Amino acid sequence: MKVFKNIAGIVIILLGGLWMLQGSNIVPGMAMSGNGEWLVIGAMLVIFAIGLLYQNNRPATRLHGMPDDLF
């Protein structure tokens, strides 16, 4: 499941990046080109995917009472 979430996160980042480029009219010739709404949607998608990748790959939390768990 971890591999699937990583692949999905990378695909979502690429898709969001493409939408951002189209929304800012860097990639012309599409119906979304030059429409600022797609720039915002793409940015939100990229932020979501970064959060997904972070949550999926963060280190395991330590148990309370472990010797390294000092102030």
C-alpha positions in Angstrom: 0.0 0.0 0.0 2.9 2.3 0.7 4.3 1.9 -2.8 0.9 2.7 -4.3 0.5 5.9 -2.3 4.0 7.0 -3.3 3.2 6.4 -7.0 -0.1 8.1 -6.7 1.5 11.1 -4.9 4.1 11.5 -7.7 1.4 11.2 -10.4 -0.7 13.8 -8.6 2.3 16.2 -8.4 2.9 15.8 -12.1 -0.7 16.4 -13.0 -1.0 19.4 -10.7 2.2 20.8 -12.1 0.9 20.5 -15.6 -2.4 22.2 -14.6 -0.3 25.0 -13.0 1.7 25.5 -16.2 -1.5 25.5 -18.3 -3.2 27.9 -16.0 -0.3 30.3 -16.2 -0.2 30.0 -20.0 3.2 28.5 -20.1 1.8 25.4 -21.9 -0.6 27.0 -24.5 -3.0 25.4 -26.8 -5.4 23.8 -24.3 -8.8 24.9 -23.1 -7.3 25.5 -19.7 -4.5 27.7 -21.0 -4.4 31.2 -19.5 -7.2 30.4 -17.0 -6.1 31.4 -13.5 -8.6 29.0 -12.0 -6.4 26.0 -13.2 -3.3 27.6 -11.7 -5.0 27.6 -8.3 -6.4 24.1 -8.7 -3.1 22.8 -9.7 -1.3 24.4 -6.8 -3.8 22.9 -4.3 -3.3 19.5 -5.9 0.4 19.7 -5.6 0.1 20.8 -1.9 -2.2 17.8 -1.3 0.2 15.4 -3.0 3.2 16.7 -1.0 1.2 16.1 2.2 0.3 12.6 1.1 3.9 11.8 0.4 5.0 13.3 3.7 2.4 11.4 5.7 3.3 8.2 3.9 7.0 8.4 4.3 7.4 10.1 7.7 9.5 8.2 10.3 7.7 6.0 12.8 6.9 7.7 16.0 8.7 6.6 19.2 6.8 4.9 22.0 6.5 6.9 25.2 9.0 5.9 27.9 11.8 4.9 25.5 15.3 5.9 26.8 15.8 8.5 24.0 12.5 10.2 24.9 14.0 12.8 27.2 13.3 16.5 27.5 
